[in-house]
Amino acid sequence: MAPETRLNSTARRSAGGTQARRESGTSTEPERLILCVDDEPDALTILRLFLSAHGFATTVASSAAEALQLVEDRCPDLIVTDYAMPEMSGLDFCRALRRRGETCAIPIILHSGVELKEDHADLFDRFLLKPTELDLLVREIRGLLPAARAQQSA
């Protein structure tokens, strides 16, 4: 699956309500990019559409390897990744991101259909068990983005 970024008028609206300022050219706040990683195409489509409808620019990857390439091309503000993926698990993907200096501070939400048996809290910022209410996912993203912004400006 090719990476996809949708930047429509809905995606330009941010959580803080800055759409009018952006359209008038008075906002200097950059668009917030969310990378969604899942090997299930339907899950990616749902995430992309829902997050775009809530004002986030999104890009998607169907594997951890594809996601790592996307991160090299444009570093996202936050990552939502599935846990159970072939070839490289969501935990291994998180581990790879935390080892890189330029990606170690990206907030990560691990999204899984199974409970984790071991504590890996150092690898991700939030853990959400599937099925997750999408409104809860948006609240978690909005809660993590201000911290990401502060780390980037420090």
PyMOL commands that place a pseudoatom at each C-alpha (Angstrom):
pseudoatom trace, name=CA, resn=MET, resi=1, chain=A, elem=C, hetatm=0, pos=[0.000, 0.000, 0.000]
pseudoatom trace, name=CA, resn=ALA, resi=2, chain=A, elem=C, hetatm=0, pos=[1.399, 3.379, -0.945]
pseudoatom trace, name=CA, resn=PRO, resi=3, chain=A, elem=C, hetatm=0, pos=[1.708, 6.015, 1.790]
pseudoatom trace, name=CA, resn=GLU, resi=4, chain=A, elem=C, hetatm=0, pos=[-1.129, 8.470, 1.719]
pseudoatom trace, name=CA, resn=THR, resi=5, chain=A, elem=C, hetatm=0, pos=[-1.430, 11.979, 3.088]
pseudoatom trace, name=CA, resn=ARG, resi=6, chain=A, elem=C, hetatm=0, pos=[-4.758, 13.797, 2.954]
pseudoatom trace, name=CA, resn=LEU, resi=7, chain=A, elem=C, hetatm=0, pos=[-4.714, 17.537, 3.517]
pseudoatom trace, name=CA, resn=ASN, resi=8, chain=A, elem=C, hetatm=0, pos=[-8.267, 18.645, 2.848]
pseudoatom trace, name=CA, resn=SER, resi=9, chain=A, elem=C, hetatm=0, pos=[-10.075, 21.544, 4.494]
pseudoatom trace, name=CA, resn=THR, resi=10, chain=A, elem=C, hetatm=0, pos=[-11.183, 19.302, 7.366]
pseudoatom trace, name=CA, resn=ALA, resi=11, chain=A, elem=C, hetatm=0, pos=[-7.595, 18.226, 8.005]
pseudoatom trace, name=CA, resn=ARG, resi=12, chain=A, elem=C, hetatm=0, pos=[-6.492, 21.843, 8.271]
pseudoatom trace, name=CA, resn=ARG, resi=13, chain=A, elem=C, hetatm=0, pos=[-8.640, 22.361, 11.339]
pseudoatom trace, name=CA, resn=SER, resi=14, chain=A, elem=C, hetatm=0, pos=[-6.616, 21.838, 14.515]
pseudoatom trace, name=CA, resn=ALA, resi=15, chain=A, elem=C, hetatm=0, pos=[-7.718, 20.797, 17.975]
pseudoatom trace, name=CA, resn=GLY, resi=16, chain=A, elem=C, hetatm=0, pos=[-7.265, 24.382, 19.156]
pseudoatom trace, name=CA, resn=GLY, resi=17, chain=A, elem=C, hetatm=0, pos=[-9.683, 25.846, 16.602]
pseudoatom trace, name=CA, resn=THR, resi=18, chain=A, elem=C, hetatm=0, pos=[-7.105, 27.689, 14.494]
pseudoatom trace, name=CA, resn=GLN, resi=19, chain=A, elem=C, hetatm=0, pos=[-8.747, 27.022, 11.114]
pseudoatom trace, name=CA, resn=ALA, resi=20, chain=A, elem=C, hetatm=0, pos=[-9.911, 30.619, 10.662]
pseudoatom trace, name=CA, resn=ARG, resi=21, chain=A, elem=C, hetatm=0, pos=[-6.451, 31.991, 11.497]
pseudoatom trace, name=CA, resn=ARG, resi=22, chain=A, elem=C, hetatm=0, pos=[-4.797, 29.539, 9.089]
pseudoatom trace, name=CA, resn=GLU, resi=23, chain=A, elem=C, hetatm=0, pos=[-7.140, 30.462, 6.269]
pseudoatom trace, name=CA, resn=SER, resi=24, chain=A, elem=C, hetatm=0, pos=[-6.542, 34.168, 6.850]
pseudoatom trace, name=CA, resn=GLY, resi=25, chain=A, elem=C, hetatm=0, pos=[-2.804, 33.582, 6.930]
pseudoatom trace, name=CA, resn=THR, resi=26, chain=A, elem=C, hetatm=0, pos=[-2.252, 34.749, 10.502]
pseudoatom trace, name=CA, resn=SER, resi=27, chain=A, elem=C, hetatm=0, pos=[-1.289, 31.409, 12.060]
pseudoatom trace, name=CA, resn=THR, resi=28, chain=A, elem=C, hetatm=0, pos=[2.298, 30.260, 12.136]
pseudoatom trace, name=CA, resn=GLU, resi=29, chain=A, elem=C, hetatm=0, pos=[1.417, 26.938, 13.771]
pseudoatom trace, name=CA, resn=PRO, resi=30, chain=A, elem=C, hetatm=0, pos=[2.473, 24.015, 11.566]
pseudoatom trace, name=CA, resn=GLU, resi=31, chain=A, elem=C, hetatm=0, pos=[0.013, 21.286, 10.596]
pseudoatom trace, name=CA, resn=ARG, resi=32, chain=A, elem=C, hetatm=0, pos=[0.144, 18.344, 13.039]
pseudoatom trace, name=CA, resn=LEU, resi=33, chain=A, elem=C, hetatm=0, pos=[0.920, 15.053, 11.259]
pseudoatom trace, name=CA, resn=ILE, resi=34, chain=A, elem=C, hetatm=0, pos=[-0.240, 11.715, 12.665]
pseudoatom trace, name=CA, resn=LEU, resi=35, chain=A, elem=C, hetatm=0, pos=[1.317, 8.514, 11.293]
pseudoatom trace, name=CA, resn=CYS, resi=36, chain=A, elem=C, hetatm=0, pos=[-1.005, 5.493, 11.536]
pseudoatom trace, name=CA, resn=VAL, resi=37, chain=A, elem=C, hetatm=0, pos=[0.569, 2.033, 11.198]
pseudoatom trace, name=CA, resn=ASP, resi=38, chain=A, elem=C, hetatm=0, pos=[-1.506, -1.128, 10.833]
pseudoatom trace, name=CA, resn=ASP, resi=39, chain=A, elem=C, hetatm=0, pos=[-1.394, -4.179, 8.586]
pseudoatom trace, name=CA, resn=GLU, resi=40, chain=A, elem=C, hetatm=0, pos=[-5.200, -4.178, 8.299]
pseudoatom trace, name=CA, resn=PRO, resi=41, chain=A, elem=C, hetatm=0, pos=[-6.281, -1.882, 5.415]
pseudoatom trace, name=CA, resn=ASP, resi=42, chain=A, elem=C, hetatm=0, pos=[-9.762, -1.321, 6.886]
pseudoatom trace, name=CA, resn=ALA, resi=43, chain=A, elem=C, hetatm=0, pos=[-8.299, -0.207, 10.221]
pseudoatom trace, name=CA, resn=LEU, resi=44, chain=A, elem=C, hetatm=0, pos=[-6.014, 2.264, 8.420]
pseudoatom trace, name=CA, resn=THR, resi=45, chain=A, elem=C, hetatm=0, pos=[-8.893, 3.676, 6.404]
pseudoatom trace, name=CA, resn=ILE, resi=46, chain=A, elem=C, hetatm=0, pos=[-11.034, 4.161, 9.501]
pseudoatom trace, name=CA, resn=LEU, resi=47, chain=A, elem=C, hetatm=0, pos=[-8.192, 5.832, 11.415]
pseudoatom trace, name=CA, resn=ARG, resi=48, chain=A, elem=C, hetatm=0, pos=[-7.258, 8.096, 8.508]
pseudoatom trace, name=CA, resn=LEU, resi=49, chain=A, elem=C, hetatm=0, pos=[-10.821, 9.227, 7.867]
pseudoatom trace, name=CA, resn=PHE, resi=50, chain=A, elem=C, hetatm=0, pos=[-11.695, 9.717, 11.531]
pseudoatom trace, name=CA, resn=LEU, resi=51, chain=A, elem=C, hetatm=0, pos=[-8.512, 11.624, 12.389]
pseudoatom trace, name=CA, resn=SER, resi=52, chain=A, elem=C, hetatm=0, pos=[-8.816, 13.772, 9.271]
pseudoatom trace, name=CA, resn=ALA, resi=53, chain=A, elem=C, hetatm=0, pos=[-12.385, 14.612, 10.251]
pseudoatom trace, name=CA, resn=HIS, resi=54, chain=A, elem=C, hetatm=0, pos=[-11.027, 15.756, 13.634]
pseudoatom trace, name=CA, resn=GLY, resi=55, chain=A, elem=C, hetatm=0, pos=[-8.511, 18.134, 12.104]
pseudoatom trace, name=CA, resn=PHE, resi=56, chain=A, elem=C, hetatm=0, pos=[-5.339, 16.079, 11.821]
pseudoatom trace, name=CA, resn=ALA, resi=57, chain=A, elem=C, hetatm=0, pos=[-3.181, 15.554, 8.771]
pseudoatom trace, name=CA, resn=THR, resi=58, chain=A, elem=C, hetatm=0, pos=[-2.608, 11.825, 8.459]
pseudoatom trace, name=CA, resn=THR, resi=59, chain=A, elem=C, hetatm=0, pos=[-0.266, 9.502, 6.669]
pseudoatom trace, name=CA, resn=VAL, resi=60, chain=A, elem=C, hetatm=0, pos=[-0.521, 5.735, 6.773]
pseudoatom trace, name=CA, resn=ALA, resi=61, chain=A, elem=C, hetatm=0, pos=[1.761, 2.713, 6.552]
pseudoatom trace, name=CA, resn=SER, resi=62, chain=A, elem=C, hetatm=0, pos=[0.769, -0.939, 6.270]
pseudoatom trace, name=CA, resn=SER, resi=63, chain=A, elem=C, hetatm=0, pos=[3.943, -2.213, 7.947]
pseudoatom trace, name=CA, resn=ALA, resi=64, chain=A, elem=C, hetatm=0, pos=[6.543, -1.095, 10.435]
pseudoatom trace, name=CA, resn=ALA, resi=65, chain=A, elem=C, hetatm=0, pos=[9.231, -1.143, 7.727]
pseudoatom trace, name=CA, resn=GLU, resi=66, chain=A, elem=C, hetatm=0, pos=[7.156, 1.185, 5.552]
pseudoatom trace, name=CA, resn=ALA, resi=67, chain=A, elem=C, hetatm=0, pos=[6.535, 3.417, 8.575]
pseudoatom trace, name=CA, resn=LEU, resi=68, chain=A, elem=C, hetatm=0, pos=[10.255, 3.687, 9.319]
pseudoatom trace, name=CA, resn=GLN, resi=69, chain=A, elem=C, hetatm=0, pos=[10.813, 4.896, 5.745]
pseudoatom trace, name=CA, resn=LEU, resi=70, chain=A, elem=C, hetatm=0, pos=[8.016, 7.454, 6.076]
pseudoatom trace, name=CA, resn=VAL, resi=71, chain=A, elem=C, hetatm=0, pos=[9.504, 8.728, 9.339]
pseudoatom trace, name=CA, resn=GLU, resi=72, chain=A, elem=C, hetatm=0, pos=[12.805, 9.344, 7.537]
pseudoatom trace, name=CA, resn=ASP, resi=73, chain=A, elem=C, hetatm=0, pos=[11.014, 11.342, 4.837]
pseudoatom trace, name=CA, resn=ARG, resi=74, chain=A, elem=C, hetatm=0, pos=[8.882, 13.456, 7.199]
pseudoatom trace, name=CA, resn=CYS, resi=75, chain=A, elem=C, hetatm=0, pos=[8.917, 13.104, 10.948]
pseudoatom trace, name=CA, resn=PRO, resi=76, chain=A, elem=C, hetatm=0, pos=[5.343, 12.916, 12.292]
pseudoatom trace, name=CA, resn=ASP, resi=77, chain=A, elem=C, hetatm=0, pos=[4.150, 14.709, 15.405]
pseudoatom trace, name=CA, resn=LEU, resi=78, chain=A, elem=C, hetatm=0, pos=[2.623, 11.505, 16.795]
pseudoatom trace, name=CA, resn=ILE, resi=79, chain=A, elem=C, hetatm=0, pos=[2.370, 7.820, 15.841]
pseudoatom trace, name=CA, resn=VAL, resi=80, chain=A, elem=C, hetatm=0, pos=[-0.523, 5.394, 16.343]
pseudoatom trace, name=CA, resn=THR, resi=81, chain=A, elem=C, hetatm=0, pos=[0.700, 1.856, 15.730]
pseudoatom trace, name=CA, resn=ASP, resi=82, chain=A, elem=C, hetatm=0, pos=[-0.795, -1.597, 15.880]
pseudoatom trace, name=CA, resn=TYR, resi=83, chain=A, elem=C, hetatm=0, pos=[0.963, -4.174, 18.039]
pseudoatom trace, name=CA, resn=ALA, resi=84, chain=A, elem=C, hetatm=0, pos=[0.438, -7.396, 16.083]
pseudoatom trace, name=CA, resn=MET, resi=85, chain=A, elem=C, hetatm=0, pos=[1.981, -6.952, 12.652]
pseudoatom trace, name=CA, resn=PRO, resi=86, chain=A, elem=C, hetatm=0, pos=[3.964, -9.434, 10.535]
pseudoatom trace, name=CA, resn=GLU, resi=87, chain=A, elem=C, hetatm=0, pos=[7.728, -9.127, 10.123]
pseudoatom trace, name=CA, resn=MET, resi=88, chain=A, elem=C, hetatm=0, pos=[8.163, -6.370, 12.730]
pseudoatom trace, name=CA, resn=SER, resi=89, chain=A, elem=C, hetatm=0, pos=[5.805, -6.033, 15.695]
pseudoatom trace, name=CA, resn=GLY, resi=90, chain=A, elem=C, hetatm=0, pos=[4.566, -2.735, 17.012]
pseudoatom trace, name=CA, resn=LEU, resi=91, chain=A, elem=C, hetatm=0, pos=[6.900, -3.123, 20.012]
pseudoatom trace, name=CA, resn=ASP, resi=92, chain=A, elem=C, hetatm=0, pos=[9.901, -3.666, 17.735]
pseudoatom trace, name=CA, resn=PHE, resi=93, chain=A, elem=C, hetatm=0, pos=[8.854, -0.614, 15.731]
pseudoatom trace, name=CA, resn=CYS, resi=94, chain=A, elem=C, hetatm=0, pos=[8.637, 1.451, 18.943]
pseudoatom trace, name=CA, resn=ARG, resi=95, chain=A, elem=C, hetatm=0, pos=[12.048, 0.116, 20.000]
pseudoatom trace, name=CA, resn=ALA, resi=96, chain=A, elem=C, hetatm=0, pos=[13.571, 1.181, 16.658]
pseudoatom trace, name=CA, resn=LEU, resi=97, chain=A, elem=C, hetatm=0, pos=[12.104, 4.676, 17.014]
pseudoatom trace, name=CA, resn=ARG, resi=98, chain=A, elem=C, hetatm=0, pos=[13.333, 5.097, 20.594]
pseudoatom trace, name=CA, resn=ARG, resi=99, chain=A, elem=C, hetatm=0, pos=[16.899, 4.180, 19.531]
pseudoatom trace, name=CA, resn=ARG, resi=100, chain=A, elem=C, hetatm=0, pos=[17.086, 6.984, 16.952]
pseudoatom trace, name=CA, resn=GLY, resi=101, chain=A, elem=C, hetatm=0, pos=[17.957, 10.425, 18.233]
pseudoatom trace, name=CA, resn=GLU, resi=102, chain=A, elem=C, hetatm=0, pos=[15.646, 12.239, 15.831]
pseudoatom trace, name=CA, resn=THR, resi=103, chain=A, elem=C, hetatm=0, pos=[12.636, 10.029, 16.626]
pseudoatom trace, name=CA, resn=CYS, resi=104, chain=A, elem=C, hetatm=0, pos=[13.120, 9.104, 20.274]
pseudoatom trace, name=CA, resn=ALA, resi=105, chain=A, elem=C, hetatm=0, pos=[10.746, 11.794, 21.550]
pseudoatom trace, name=CA, resn=ILE, resi=106, chain=A, elem=C, hetatm=0, pos=[7.841, 11.224, 19.149]
pseudoatom trace, name=CA, resn=PRO, resi=107, chain=A, elem=C, hetatm=0, pos=[4.738, 10.367, 21.194]
pseudoatom trace, name=CA, resn=ILE, resi=108, chain=A, elem=C, hetatm=0, pos=[3.534, 6.843, 20.391]
pseudoatom trace, name=CA, resn=ILE, resi=109, chain=A, elem=C, hetatm=0, pos=[0.157, 5.248, 21.031]
pseudoatom trace, name=CA, resn=LEU, resi=110, chain=A, elem=C, hetatm=0, pos=[0.305, 1.455, 20.869]
pseudoatom trace, name=CA, resn=HIS, resi=111, chain=A, elem=C, hetatm=0, pos=[-3.031, 0.062, 19.743]
pseudoatom trace, name=CA, resn=SER, resi=112, chain=A, elem=C, hetatm=0, pos=[-3.595, -3.641, 20.305]
pseudoatom trace, name=CA, resn=GLY, resi=113, chain=A, elem=C, hetatm=0, pos=[-6.239, -6.325, 20.291]
pseudoatom trace, name=CA, resn=VAL, resi=114, chain=A, elem=C, hetatm=0, pos=[-4.380, -8.188, 23.061]
pseudoatom trace, name=CA, resn=GLU, resi=115, chain=A, elem=C, hetatm=0, pos=[-3.232, -7.141, 26.505]
pseudoatom trace, name=CA, resn=LEU, resi=116, chain=A, elem=C, hetatm=0, pos=[0.525, -6.901, 26.859]
pseudoatom trace, name=CA, resn=LYS, resi=117, chain=A, elem=C, hetatm=0, pos=[1.969, -9.449, 29.277]
pseudoatom trace, name=CA, resn=GLU, resi=118, chain=A, elem=C, hetatm=0, pos=[5.068, -7.412, 30.097]
pseudoatom trace, name=CA, resn=ASP, resi=119, chain=A, elem=C, hetatm=0, pos=[5.567, -3.766, 30.964]
pseudoatom trace, name=CA, resn=HIS, resi=120, chain=A, elem=C, hetatm=0, pos=[7.057, -1.865, 28.029]
pseudoatom trace, name=CA, resn=ALA, resi=121, chain=A, elem=C, hetatm=0, pos=[5.983, 1.611, 29.070]
pseudoatom trace, name=CA, resn=ASP, resi=122, chain=A, elem=C, hetatm=0, pos=[9.394, 3.023, 28.114]
pseudoatom trace, name=CA, resn=LEU, resi=123, chain=A, elem=C, hetatm=0, pos=[8.655, 2.210, 24.460]
pseudoatom trace, name=CA, resn=PHE, resi=124, chain=A, elem=C, hetatm=0, pos=[5.335, 4.050, 24.058]
pseudoatom trace, name=CA, resn=ASP, resi=125, chain=A, elem=C, hetatm=0, pos=[3.348, 6.824, 25.710]
pseudoatom trace, name=CA, resn=ARG, resi=126, chain=A, elem=C, hetatm=0, pos=[-0.134, 5.282, 25.772]
pseudoatom trace, name=CA, resn=PHE, resi=127, chain=A, elem=C, hetatm=0, pos=[-1.579, 1.807, 25.346]
pseudoatom trace, name=CA, resn=LEU, resi=128, chain=A, elem=C, hetatm=0, pos=[-5.119, 1.421, 24.027]
pseudoatom trace, name=CA, resn=LEU, resi=129, chain=A, elem=C, hetatm=0, pos=[-6.871, -1.935, 23.825]
pseudoatom trace, name=CA, resn=LYS, resi=130, chain=A, elem=C, hetatm=0, pos=[-8.884, -2.628, 20.668]
pseudoatom trace, name=CA, resn=PRO, resi=131, chain=A, elem=C, hetatm=0, pos=[-11.655, -2.085, 20.030]
pseudoatom trace, name=CA, resn=THR, resi=132, chain=A, elem=C, hetatm=0, pos=[-11.125, 1.495, 21.134]
pseudoatom trace, name=CA, resn=GLU, resi=133, chain=A, elem=C, hetatm=0, pos=[-13.696, 4.231, 21.068]
pseudoatom trace, name=CA, resn=LEU, resi=134, chain=A, elem=C, hetatm=0, pos=[-12.334, 6.579, 18.436]
pseudoatom trace, name=CA, resn=ASP, resi=135, chain=A, elem=C, hetatm=0, pos=[-13.261, 9.610, 20.540]
pseudoatom trace, name=CA, resn=LEU, resi=136, chain=A, elem=C, hetatm=0, pos=[-10.955, 8.260, 23.265]
pseudoatom trace, name=CA, resn=LEU, resi=137, chain=A, elem=C, hetatm=0, pos=[-8.159, 7.943, 20.713]
pseudoatom trace, name=CA, resn=VAL, resi=138, chain=A, elem=C, hetatm=0, pos=[-8.629, 11.580, 19.675]
pseudoatom trace, name=CA, resn=ARG, resi=139, chain=A, elem=C, hetatm=0, pos=[-8.575, 12.699, 23.323]
pseudoatom trace, name=CA, resn=GLU, resi=140, chain=A, elem=C, hetatm=0, pos=[-5.312, 10.797, 23.893]
pseudoatom trace, name=CA, resn=ILE, resi=141, chain=A, elem=C, hetatm=0, pos=[-3.759, 12.298, 20.759]
pseudoatom trace, name=CA, resn=ARG, resi=142, chain=A, elem=C, hetatm=0, pos=[-4.769, 15.810, 21.773]
pseudoatom trace, name=CA, resn=GLY, resi=143, chain=A, elem=C, hetatm=0, pos=[-3.361, 15.204, 25.243]
pseudoatom trace, name=CA, resn=LEU, resi=144, chain=A, elem=C, hetatm=0, pos=[-0.012, 14.042, 23.882]
pseudoatom trace, name=CA, resn=LEU, resi=145, chain=A, elem=C, hetatm=0, pos=[0.473, 16.691, 21.187]
pseudoatom trace, name=CA, resn=PRO, resi=146, chain=A, elem=C, hetatm=0, pos=[1.132, 19.668, 23.515]
pseudoatom trace, name=CA, resn=ALA, resi=147, chain=A, elem=C, hetatm=0, pos=[3.942, 17.673, 25.148]
pseudoatom trace, name=CA, resn=ALA, resi=148, chain=A, elem=C, hetatm=0, pos=[5.365, 16.878, 21.706]
pseudoatom trace, name=CA, resn=ARG, resi=149, chain=A, elem=C, hetatm=0, pos=[5.278, 20.554, 20.763]
pseudoatom trace, name=CA, resn=ALA, resi=150, chain=A, elem=C, hetatm=0, pos=[7.116, 21.510, 23.978]
pseudoatom trace, name=CA, resn=GLN, resi=151, chain=A, elem=C, hetatm=0, pos=[9.846, 18.901, 23.364]
pseudoatom trace, name=CA, resn=GLN, resi=152, chain=A, elem=C, hetatm=0, pos=[10.354, 20.070, 19.770]
pseudoatom trace, name=CA, resn=SER, resi=153, chain=A, elem=C, hetatm=0, pos=[10.753, 23.722, 20.789]
pseudoatom trace, name=CA, resn=ALA, resi=154, chain=A, elem=C, hetatm=0, pos=[13.134, 22.953, 23.674]
for i in range(1, 154): cmd.bond("trace and resi %d" % i, "trace and resi %d" % (i + 1))
show_as sticks, trace
zoom trace
